[in-house]
Amino acid sequence: MTLSLVLAAAVALPWTLATTTDLEFIPEGAPIEHWISEGVSKPYKLYSQTYYSKGFPMKPGQMLFTNPSSTIIPMPGYRVRDYLITGVVGDIAKDASDGRGKVGAPLSEVYDHHWIVEDRSHRNLLCPYGPNYVFGIGAESRNTPMIIPKGYGYHVKSFDEWGANIHLLRTDAGKYLEGSTPHSAVQHCNECFYGPNKGAGCTPEKNGTFQCCGNNCYDGSCSCPTTPAAKDVPANTYYLRYTVNYTYDTDSLERVETGVFTTPNCRAFYEVYQDNDQPESLSSTTFTFPVDAELLLGIGHQHVGGRNVSLFHNDEFLCASYPKYGTEEGAVGNEKGYLVEMSTCYSANNHQGKGHVFKAGDTLRLDSWYWVGTHDEKIAPNPGGTHLNVMGYMYTIYKTLNDAWPHPSFGATPTASCQRALQTNCGSFIGFTNTCIECLKEKKEKLANAGCTVEEAETACNFMGSAGGMMDGQKRHMRPVLV
């Protein structure tokens, strides 16, 4: 499968950047060139380049959760010149059985919980302490490209550093997993249920969190419970494969920002519980725009059991992203019972090139619906009812119209690099202000190396929730610790 976003005749170009040799991610062949002239005020050259990560060998049950600070990935203009990203698509691949290249890996074999790519200097100002990435997402990614509306691009400086958080779980549809049934065993693995050997941080109290899904287990030693037969099954090697569309004609496109709204309350994940009396579960969060802004692209993200993610402007329905579920056993891109695609909620490409305008003081409501009835025909034979580690995201491309989007009133929003360092070094104390402050003192050198300022670190201890997002919004303790 070729993951190119260029949809017209293309010309191969020589690969001239020699800066990727030390990054363990390699380009596939030469970039492709396409001339864009229709529907834009200034024509420009569009390039499309596919990359593969290094291989990750995984045994049955094994969990992969890479650290972005050590999983550095190449981008087209790295250390050469500025550029604009106009589109991204990606998936998880494996070596073909006949030895000829690589093919897509089915979700039923290795579950793509998520892959996200972080610009280490990026800030998600839309959702303080929420997910902080520029592109990438989960199981639906191979069928859900991110295409920035025509005439716009996300600006990247040549020396920006990028890292990948790749989260995979090898389940083989439960064949080698311990559980009451293969399908329930797969659910418990993919949804981060508590279990033995899932890492030192996985306790019954952390049931459903990333601590029970390999978080901080960067050596690959964490695993979902397996049967004795699993030890005789060889490892398969998997790769992140992604294609980037970009241009060096930075004056030809209007620059945009990217950010993610999530519910509930900017959290990275939450839980929904079985309820046959009221089988439709809703999480809803309302945000107030601090400045005039224009929404250019919105794409939702949910997990298995999701029904839609929808946006409301001043409580008037604007749009919704709907999941598509697979219908064929083991078919790559259409795996039965798995969420394999999310529709686009809003794109300026579908509105005569126009975005949707929000005025300062307007509200945006984000609703995330899940089905929690015992029987869920969309995901069968996988279990319905309770689902842990679910998500309700709306990934957005936007631009402000007059003033820049401000930091929240209570303090500075951290960069992706700082936010990751806070979670890695003091994550178990986040949500407990005083112990978090003590952790900052102990880890101040590592946090400073990640670019954390005193204000960012201390504010996080006061306001960041244990699952990301906000706590109760009350300042409880502030004193300098990193100076």
N, C-alpha and C positions, 0 to 999 in steps of 0.2 A: 504494500500500500504506500503510495506517495502522498505525503501530507503537505502538499503545496497549496497555498492560498491563491496563487496566480491563476486566473481563470481564462487566459488567452494564450496565443502563441508566444513562446518564450525563446530566449537566446542564451546559451551558456556563456558564462564569463570566467576568466581565469581567477583562481583563488589567490589573493595577494596578501592576506593577513597571516603573519606567521606567529601571532601572539597566543594561539590556542594550544600550543604544544605542551604547556605545563599545566593544563587545566582539566585533563582527564575527560573532557567532552570534545568530540571531533566533528567537523563538518562533513556531510555526505556530498562528495563531489563539489562542483563549482556552483556558485549562486546563479540564479536565473534572473534575467532582466526583462522588464516589461515597461513600455512607455505609456504613461497615463495622460490622456489629453481631453477626454470627454467628461463633461460635467464638472470641470475644475477651472478656476480662474488662471492658474499657472500650471502648465504641463510639467511633469517630473518623471524621473526614472524610479521605478519600483524594483527592488531586489527581493528575492525569496531564497532563503537558505535553510536547509534542514540540518539539525545536529543530533548526534547520539551521545548519551552519557557513557561513562565507563560501565562495564557489566557488573551486575550485582547478583552473585550466586545465592540462591535461596532454597532451603530444604522445606519439605512439607511442614506447615505450621509456623514457619519462621516469619518474623515481622521485621520490616525495614523502615527506619525512621531517620532520615539523614539530617545532619546539622548544616544549615545554610552557610555558616561561617567557615566550614571546611569542605563544602560541596560547591566550590566556585565554578561558575559556568561562563562560557564565552558568549559574547554578543557581537554583532557585526562590526561596530566601530570601536571596539575596546582598545583604548590607548592610541587610537589613530585620529578620529574626528567625531564630532557630534552627529547624531542622526535622529530620525523620527521613526518610531514603530507604528505601523498601520494595521497589523493583524498578527495573530498567533493561533496555532492549533497544535495539539500534542496528544500522545498516548503512550502506553507501555508496550514495548516490543520484546521479542525473544528470538533466539537463533532458529532459523528454519530447520525442520527435521532432515531435509536433504542437503543441508550445509550451504545452501545458496541464499545468502543474505539473511534478512530478518523479517519477521512477520508479526502481526499484532497478537498480543497475548490475551486470551479470553478472560473476562472478569471472573468466571467460575473457576479458573485455575489460579490466578493471582489477582486479588482484589485491589483496584486502584482507589484507595481511600481518598487520597489527594496527591497532587504534585503542584506546588506553588513556587513561583520564582520571585525572589525579593530583590529589589534595588535597595541596597543597604542604607541609602540616604532618604528613602521614601517615607512619607508620613501619611497615615490614613486619618485625615482631619475630619472625615465624615462621621467616624465612629471611634472615639478615643479608646485605646486599648483593645479594640476589636481586631480582627484579622488584618494584617498589614502586608499586602503583596501587590504586585503590578499585574501579573497574569498567571494563568494556570488554574486548575480546579480538580475535579475528581473523576468518578467513574464515567460521567457523561462526556469527558473532554474530547474523545476522538470524534464524536458526532456534533460537538458544540463549539465551533471556532469562534474566536473573539475577533471581529472585524470592525475596526473603528470606521465610522461613517466617512464617506468620501470628502476630501478636502481638509481632513484633520489628521493629526498625528501626535503621539506621546513623545516628548522631547527627552533624549538621553544624552548626558554629557559624556565625553569620550573616556573619562577616568572613573565613571561610576562603576562600582563593583556589584556583581550579581551573585546570589547564592540560591541553591535549590533545597527545598524541604520535600523529599520524596517519601511518601508513606504507602507501603505495599504490605499485603498480607497474603501469604501463599496458603490457599485453602483446598485446592483440588476438589472443590465442591463437597468437602467433608469426608472424602474417602479415607484419609489418614488422621482425622481429628477425633478426639474423644468427645462424646456427647450422647444424649438420649437418642437422637437421630442425626444423620449426616447434615440435614438442613438446619437443625437447631444449633449444631456445633459450628456451622459456617456463620450463622447469625451471631453467636456469642463471640466468635473471633473478630468478625468485621465490625461489630458494634461495641467493641472494647469492654465486654463484660469482664468482671473479675475472674481470675483463674490462676493456678500455680504456674511458676516459671515465666510469668509475663513481665518480670522485672522487679527490682527491689522497691520501686515506688508504687507497685500495684498492690493495693490492700483492699479489703472489702469496702472501706470508706471511699475509695477512689473508683468504685465500680462505674463504668460508663465514661471515664475520662481518658485522656491521652496517656496517662500513666499506666493504664492497662492496655495500651496499644503500641508500646515500644518507645514512648517519648523518653528522651535522654538515654536510650539504650543504643548508642551509636555503634557498638561493636557487633551488633547482630546476634547477641546471645539470647535475646528474648523470643519467646515462642508461645503460640497457642497450644493447649494440651493436645498431645498426639498419641496414637496407638503404638504398640511395639513395632508394628510393621513399617512405620515411618522411617525408622533408622536405616533401613535397607534401600530406601528410595533415593536416587541420586539428585543432586541439586540441579535446578535449572537456572540459567542466567538470564536476567531481565535488564532492559535498558529504557531510560526515558528518551523518547524521540519527540522532538518538537521542531516546528517550522516557524520562522519569523519573517514577516514581510516588513520592509523598511526602505527608507530613502535617505540619501545624503543631501537632498535638495531642501534644506531646512527652512528656506524662505518661501517655499511654494505652498506650504500647508500651515493651517492655523493650529497652534499648540493647545493641547487639552490636558486635563488632570484625570487621575483615576483614583477611585476609592470604593469602599465596600460598606454598605449598610447591613446590619444583621439584627435579628431578633432572637431571643429577648434581650433588649437593653445592651446591644453590641457584644453579646457573648459569642464565643467561638462555636459553642455547641450547647445542646440542652437535651432533655429527655421527654418522651411522651409515653403514657401508660395506658394499658388495655382498658377499654370502656365500651362495652357492647350497647349500653343504653344511649351514649352519646359518642358514636364512633368517629366523629370528625373533630380533631383537636386543633385549636387555634393558638398561635403565639402572635402577639401584635405589639409593635413599638412605634411611637410617634416621635418624629424629629422636627425641629424648627429650623428653617433656613436662616442663617445669620446675615447673608448677603444675597443679592440677586444672582441667580445662576441658571444655567441651561443644561438640562439633561439631554445628552446626545445618544447614549447607549445604555441599556439596562438588561442584564441577563441574570436570572435567578439560579440558585444552587440549593438542592435538597438531597437527602439520602433516601434509601429504600423506605417506602411507606408514604412519601411526600405526594401531595395532590396539586399544589400550586403555590407560588410566591407572587403576591400581588402588591401593587403600589396604588396609593390614594393621595390625591392632591387636595388639601383642605377637605378631606373626607369624601371627595368625589373620585370614583374609580378612574384610574388612568390606564393601567395595563396589567398583564399577568404573564408569568413564565410557567409553562406546564411541562411536567416530566413525561417522557415516553419510556415505556417498559418493554424489555426484550421478550421475544416469543419463541426463540429457537434454542434448544439445548446446545451449549458450547459454541454457538455461532458468534464469531468476533464482530462486535458492534451491535449484536441483537441477542445477547445472552438472556435466556429465559429467566424471568423473575428479577432481573437487575434493572436499575435505572440507567438508561443508556443515552439519554439526550434530554436537554432542556431547551424549550423554545425561547426565542428572544422576546423580552417584554416590550422594549421600546428601542427603535433605531431611527435616527434622522433619515437614513436611506429610504425608509418606508413612509416618510412624511415630507416629501419634496425637499429633502436636505435640511429640514428645520428641526431643531430641538424643542423640547418642552420647557417653557420658562417658569421658574419659581421666583417669586419676589421675596425680599427680606421679610421675615415674619410669617411667611406661609408655612404650612405643615406638610410633611410627607409621612404617610402611615405605611408601614411595612407589615403585611400579614403573611404568615406561613401556616399552611394547612397540612395536617397529616391524618391518615386513616389509622385508627387504633382499634377497630373491630377485630375479633378473633380471626375471622376469615377475610383475607384480602386477595381477591382474584387476580389483581394486577401483578402481585409478587409471588403467587403460588408457583411451586410448592414450598417456597420459603415461608417461615412463620409470620403471621400478622400479630396484632395486639401491641404489646410494649416494644418500643424501640429506644435504644440508648445511643448517645453520641450523634444525635440528629442535628441538622443545620437548617437555617433559614436565612440565606444570604441574597443580597442584590448587588451584583458587581456593576459599577457604573463608570462611564466615561462622561465627563462634564466639563464645563468651563464657567468661570465666574464672569459677570458682565461689567462690573464696575470696580468693586474692591476685592482683594484677595480673601480667600476663606481663612478666617482667623483661628488661632489656637483657642481651646475652651477657656472660659474665664478663670477656672481654678488652677491653670498651669499649662506648661508646654507639653504637647503630645510627642512621645519619643519617636525616633527613627526606627525603621525595621530592625537595624542592627542592635540598637539599644534595647528595644522591646524583647528581642530574642534572647539577649544576654540576661535581662532581668528574669525571664522565664526559666532559663537554663540554670542560673546560679542561685536564684532566690524564689523559684517557682512554688516550692512547698510552703513558703511563708506568705505568699501574696494573699491578701484577704485578712491578714492578721497584722495590723499596722505596726505595733511595737516590735514584734519579732522580725518583721520585714526590715524595719529601720536598722536593727542590729545586724542583719545579714548584709545590708549595704555597706556597713563599716568593715565587715570581714572581707567582702568581695570587691572593695572599692577599686582596686587596681584593674581587675578584669572588666568591670563595668566602664571604667574610664577608657580602657583600650577599645571597647566597643563603641565609643563615642558618646556615652551617656553623660549628660551634664548633671550637676547637683540638683537643679530644679526638676529635670525629667525624672530622675531616680526617686527623689523624695515624694514628688507628686504621685508617682505610680504606687508607692506604698500606701498612700492615703486613699486612692480612688480606684485602683485596678482590682477587678474581681478575680477569684481563683480560676474561673473559666474564661478569662478575658472580659472585656467590657467593663462596665461601671459597677461599683458597689453602691452604697446608699447616697453618695454625693456629699457626704459630710466630712469636713476636714477634722482630723482627730489629733494629729501630732506632726509637728514640723520643726526640725532643727538640722543644721548642716552636719553632714557626716562624711562627705567625700573630699573635703578640702584638707 
